[in-house]
């Protein structure tokens, strides 16, 4: 059984590695700057976050329960498309709930399909659901992109590191806005890439629950030491980026290296795959030990095969949030 889960991850990694890489515009001096920052202070990219103005528009044909919104990223990258954060609110009822969850998608996601599946039990519990496009994904991808997420998950390590951090600040700004709008309880969940971002959000804002699903809490290991990152690692090497400097720079977006979160360890729920080749059980263990997280669920699945447990996991987490 374990071999089948590993085979699914390896096949997915092989397919991702064959994709065309985004152009690398950063240079070795950019990488050295980040590596030096990380050496001096792993929290160097974490900035104070303020609430953002979020206005909602009803989506056509959604009978008033789906609303779109957008706001400027609090940590702009300089690329106009990427610096406009797009999202949706899915209302649990005809009026706003007192609880909300911000769901953060995985790498290369072209839509919020996984979040729509995960949202159902939360909506049934009366919890409003918010989704946003993470940096360089979906509507935030530049016109030259070949696919969603190409410009984030690439061999351009400085852009990757800053993009991870940008996503955390975007989501944290939304969380603070929801508090300001009157939501009494605010949760954040994240899948894979989104799990890393969600954990970083916990460094920036206090949360009532943080749900981390197969989270990439050690992004260096996930991207540069696993099958899914082979193409990115090759592109980074071809650009002259030193492996040791990459590892140092990635510390800036490795949540448990940056310090302790603003929420109590009891607020965290971690669900991971025992056979995951991208976000390993060993990396998860290091993370939960560093933050004192005890509510950890290990499933006998890999990264890609986590899908077979997805709905069951969503129901369990929604029950927890609604309790």
C-alpha positions as CSV (number, residue, x, y, z in Angstrom):
1,X,0.0,0.0,0.0
2,X,2.8,2.4,0.9
3,X,4.4,1.8,-2.5
4,X,1.2,2.9,-4.3
5,X,1.1,6.2,-2.4
6,X,4.7,6.8,-3.2
7,X,4.2,6.0,-6.8
8,X,1.4,8.6,-7.0
9,X,3.6,11.2,-5.6
10,X,6.5,10.3,-7.8
11,X,4.3,10.4,-10.9
12,X,3.0,13.8,-9.9
13,X,6.5,15.1,-9.3
14,X,7.6,13.8,-12.7
15,X,4.7,15.6,-14.4
16,X,5.4,18.9,-12.6
17,X,9.1,18.7,-13.3
18,X,8.4,18.6,-17.0
19,X,6.5,21.9,-17.0
20,X,8.0,24.9,-18.6
21,X,9.7,27.1,-16.0
22,X,9.1,30.8,-15.5
23,X,11.9,33.2,-16.5
24,X,14.3,33.9,-13.7
25,X,14.8,37.6,-13.2
26,X,16.6,37.6,-9.8
27,X,20.3,37.2,-9.5
28,X,22.8,35.8,-7.1
29,X,23.1,39.1,-5.3
30,X,19.3,39.0,-4.6
31,X,19.7,35.5,-3.2
32,X,22.7,36.4,-1.1
33,X,20.7,39.4,0.4
34,X,17.9,37.1,1.5
35,X,20.3,34.5,2.9
36,X,22.1,37.2,4.9
37,X,18.8,38.5,6.2
38,X,17.9,35.0,7.3
39,X,21.2,34.5,9.1
40,X,20.7,37.8,11.0
41,X,17.0,37.4,11.8
42,X,14.7,34.7,10.5
43,X,11.8,37.0,11.2
44,X,13.2,39.7,8.8
45,X,10.4,39.5,6.3
46,X,7.6,39.7,8.9
47,X,6.1,43.2,9.0
48,X,3.3,44.7,11.1
49,X,0.0,44.2,9.3
50,X,-3.0,46.5,9.2
51,X,-6.6,45.7,8.2
52,X,-7.4,46.4,4.5
53,X,-10.6,47.8,3.1
54,X,-12.6,45.0,1.7
55,X,-15.8,45.7,-0.3
56,X,-18.0,42.9,-1.6
57,X,-19.9,42.5,-4.8
58,X,-22.5,39.8,-5.4
59,X,-21.5,37.2,-8.1
60,X,-23.9,36.8,-11.0
61,X,-26.3,33.9,-10.5
62,X,-25.1,33.1,-7.0
63,X,-28.4,34.0,-5.3
64,X,-26.6,36.5,-3.0
65,X,-24.5,33.9,-1.2
66,X,-21.3,34.3,-3.2
67,X,-19.5,37.6,-3.2
68,X,-16.3,38.7,-4.8
69,X,-13.8,41.1,-3.4
70,X,-10.3,42.5,-4.1
71,X,-7.8,44.6,-2.3
72,X,-4.2,45.8,-2.8
73,X,-1.5,43.5,-1.3
74,X,0.1,45.1,1.8
75,X,3.5,43.8,0.6
76,X,3.6,44.6,-3.2
77,X,6.0,42.8,-5.5
78,X,6.0,45.4,-8.3
79,X,3.9,43.3,-10.7
80,X,0.5,44.9,-11.1
81,X,-1.5,41.7,-11.6
82,X,0.1,39.9,-8.6
83,X,-0.3,42.9,-6.3
84,X,-4.1,42.8,-6.5
85,X,-5.5,40.2,-4.2
86,X,-8.7,38.5,-5.5
87,X,-11.1,36.5,-3.5
88,X,-14.6,35.3,-2.8
89,X,-16.8,35.1,0.3
90,X,-19.3,32.2,0.5
91,X,-22.0,33.0,2.9
92,X,-23.4,30.3,5.1
93,X,-26.8,32.0,5.3
94,X,-28.7,35.1,4.1
95,X,-26.9,37.2,6.6
96,X,-23.3,37.3,7.8
97,X,-22.2,34.7,10.4
98,X,-20.3,35.4,13.6
99,X,-17.6,33.0,12.5
100,X,-15.4,32.9,9.4
101,X,-12.6,30.7,7.9
102,X,-10.0,31.8,5.4
103,X,-9.1,28.9,3.2
104,X,-5.7,28.9,1.4
105,X,-5.2,26.7,-1.6
106,X,-2.3,24.5,-2.7
107,X,0.5,25.1,-5.2
108,X,-0.4,25.5,-8.9
109,X,-4.1,25.5,-8.1
110,X,-6.0,27.0,-11.1
111,X,-9.2,27.4,-9.1
112,X,-10.7,27.0,-5.6
113,X,-12.1,23.5,-6.4
114,X,-10.6,21.8,-3.3
115,X,-11.8,24.7,-1.1
116,X,-15.4,24.4,-2.5
117,X,-15.4,20.7,-1.4
118,X,-13.8,21.6,2.0
119,X,-16.2,24.5,2.5
120,X,-19.4,22.4,2.5
121,X,-19.3,21.1,6.1
122,X,-18.2,24.6,7.4
123,X,-21.1,26.3,5.6
124,X,-23.4,23.7,7.1
125,X,-22.1,24.7,10.5
126,X,-23.0,28.3,9.8
127,X,-19.4,29.5,9.2
128,X,-18.8,31.9,6.3
129,X,-15.9,30.9,4.0
130,X,-13.3,33.2,2.5
131,X,-10.9,32.2,-0.3
132,X,-8.1,34.3,-1.9
133,X,-5.7,33.7,-4.7
134,X,-2.2,33.3,-3.4
135,X,0.6,35.3,-5.1
136,X,1.2,34.5,-8.8
137,X,-1.9,32.2,-8.9
138,X,-5.2,32.5,-10.8
139,X,-6.1,36.2,-11.5
140,X,-2.7,37.2,-10.0
141,X,-0.7,35.4,-12.6
142,X,0.9,37.8,-15.2
143,X,-0.2,37.5,-18.8
144,X,3.0,35.7,-19.7
145,X,2.2,32.8,-17.4
146,X,1.8,29.4,-18.9
147,X,-0.1,28.1,-15.8
148,X,-1.3,29.2,-12.4
149,X,1.6,29.5,-9.9
150,X,4.3,29.2,-12.5
151,X,6.0,32.5,-11.4
152,X,5.9,31.6,-7.7
153,X,6.9,27.9,-7.6
154,X,10.0,28.3,-9.9
155,X,13.7,28.3,-9.8
156,X,13.7,32.1,-9.1
157,X,14.3,31.6,-5.4
158,X,14.2,35.3,-4.3
159,X,10.8,35.7,-6.0
160,X,9.6,32.4,-4.4
161,X,10.6,33.5,-0.9
162,X,9.1,36.9,-1.2
163,X,6.0,35.5,-2.8
164,X,5.5,33.1,0.2
165,X,5.9,36.0,2.6
166,X,3.6,38.2,0.5
167,X,0.8,35.6,0.7
168,X,1.1,35.4,4.4
169,X,0.8,39.2,4.8
170,X,-2.2,39.2,2.3
171,X,-4.1,36.6,4.3
172,X,-3.2,38.2,7.7
173,X,-4.5,41.6,6.5
174,X,-7.8,39.9,5.5
175,X,-8.0,38.2,8.9
176,X,-7.6,41.6,10.7
177,X,-10.3,43.1,8.4
178,X,-12.7,40.3,9.3
179,X,-12.2,41.0,13.0
180,X,-12.8,44.7,12.3
181,X,-16.0,43.8,10.4
182,X,-17.4,42.0,13.4
183,X,-16.5,38.4,13.0
184,X,-16.0,37.1,16.5
185,X,-14.1,33.9,15.6
186,X,-11.7,33.7,12.6
187,X,-10.1,30.5,11.5
188,X,-7.5,29.9,8.8
189,X,-6.9,26.6,6.9
190,X,-4.3,25.8,4.3
191,X,-3.4,22.9,2.0
192,X,0.2,22.1,1.1
193,X,1.6,25.5,0.0
194,X,-1.5,27.1,1.7
195,X,-0.5,25.2,4.9
196,X,2.9,27.0,4.9
197,X,1.1,30.3,4.3
198,X,-1.4,29.6,7.1
199,X,1.3,28.8,9.6
200,X,3.0,32.1,8.7
201,X,-0.3,33.9,9.1
202,X,-0.3,32.6,12.7
203,X,3.0,34.5,13.2
204,X,1.3,37.7,12.2
205,X,-2.2,37.5,13.7
206,X,-4.1,35.8,16.5
207,X,-6.4,33.0,15.2
208,X,-9.1,30.9,16.9
209,X,-8.2,27.8,14.9
210,X,-5.4,27.0,12.4
211,X,-6.0,23.9,10.2
212,X,-2.9,22.7,8.4
213,X,-3.4,20.0,5.8
214,X,-0.4,18.2,4.4
215,X,1.4,21.5,5.0
216,X,4.7,22.5,3.4
217,X,6.2,23.7,6.7
218,X,9.7,23.0,5.5
219,X,9.6,24.6,2.0
220,X,13.2,23.9,1.2
221,X,12.7,20.2,1.7
222,X,9.4,20.2,-0.2
223,X,10.7,22.2,-3.2
224,X,14.4,21.3,-3.4
225,X,14.6,17.9,-1.9
226,X,11.5,16.1,-3.2
227,X,10.3,14.8,-6.5
228,X,7.9,17.7,-7.1
229,X,10.7,20.2,-7.0
230,X,13.1,18.6,-9.6
231,X,12.3,21.1,-12.3
232,X,12.6,24.1,-10.0
233,X,15.9,22.8,-8.5
234,X,17.3,22.3,-11.9
235,X,16.3,25.8,-13.0
236,X,17.8,27.3,-9.9
237,X,21.0,25.5,-10.4
238,X,21.2,26.6,-14.0
239,X,20.8,30.2,-12.9
240,X,23.9,29.8,-10.7
241,X,22.0,29.8,-7.3
242,X,24.1,28.0,-4.7
243,X,22.2,25.2,-2.8
244,X,23.5,26.3,0.6
245,X,22.4,29.9,0.0
246,X,19.0,28.7,-1.2
247,X,18.5,26.7,2.0
248,X,19.5,29.7,4.1
249,X,17.2,32.0,2.3
250,X,14.3,29.6,2.6
251,X,14.5,29.9,6.4
252,X,12.7,33.2,6.1
253,X,9.5,31.3,5.1
254,X,10.0,28.3,7.4
255,X,7.4,29.2,10.1
256,X,8.8,27.4,13.1
257,X,12.3,28.9,12.5
258,X,10.8,32.4,12.6
259,X,9.6,32.0,16.2
260,X,6.4,31.2,18.1
261,X,2.9,32.0,16.8
262,X,0.4,34.5,18.2
263,X,-2.1,31.7,18.9
264,X,-2.0,29.1,21.6
265,X,-0.7,25.6,20.5
266,X,-4.2,24.2,21.2
267,X,-5.5,26.3,18.4
268,X,-3.6,24.2,15.8
269,X,-4.8,21.1,14.0
270,X,-2.3,19.3,11.7
271,X,-3.3,16.5,9.3
272,X,-0.6,15.0,7.2
273,X,0.2,11.9,5.2
274,X,2.5,9.2,6.7
275,X,3.7,8.3,3.2
276,X,3.9,11.9,1.8
277,X,7.1,12.4,-0.3
278,X,6.7,16.1,-0.6
279,X,5.8,17.3,2.9
280,X,7.4,14.5,5.0
281,X,6.3,13.2,8.3
282,X,9.7,14.1,9.6
283,X,9.3,17.7,8.7
284,X,5.9,17.8,10.2
285,X,7.3,16.3,13.4
286,X,10.0,19.0,13.7
287,X,7.3,21.7,13.2
288,X,4.9,20.4,15.8
289,X,7.7,19.9,18.3
290,X,8.9,23.5,17.8
291,X,5.5,25.0,18.3
292,X,4.2,22.5,20.9
293,X,1.3,21.4,18.8
294,X,-0.3,18.2,20.1
295,X,-3.4,17.8,17.9
296,X,-1.8,16.0,15.0
297,X,-3.5,13.4,12.8
298,X,-1.4,11.1,10.6
299,X,-3.2,9.3,7.8
300,X,-1.8,6.4,5.7
301,X,-1.8,8.4,2.5
302,X,0.7,10.3,0.4
303,X,0.5,13.9,-0.8
304,X,-1.5,13.3,-3.9
305,X,-3.6,10.5,-2.4
306,X,-4.6,12.7,0.5
307,X,-7.6,13.5,-1.7
308,X,-9.2,10.2,-0.7
309,X,-9.4,11.4,2.9
310,X,-10.3,15.0,2.0
311,X,-14.0,15.1,2.6
312,X,-13.7,13.1,5.8
313,X,-11.0,15.4,7.1
314,X,-13.1,18.5,6.2
315,X,-16.1,17.2,8.2
316,X,-13.9,16.5,11.3
317,X,-12.4,20.0,11.2
318,X,-15.7,21.7,10.6
319,X,-17.2,19.8,13.6
320,X,-14.2,21.1,15.6
321,X,-14.7,24.7,14.4
322,X,-18.4,24.6,15.1
323,X,-18.1,23.2,18.6
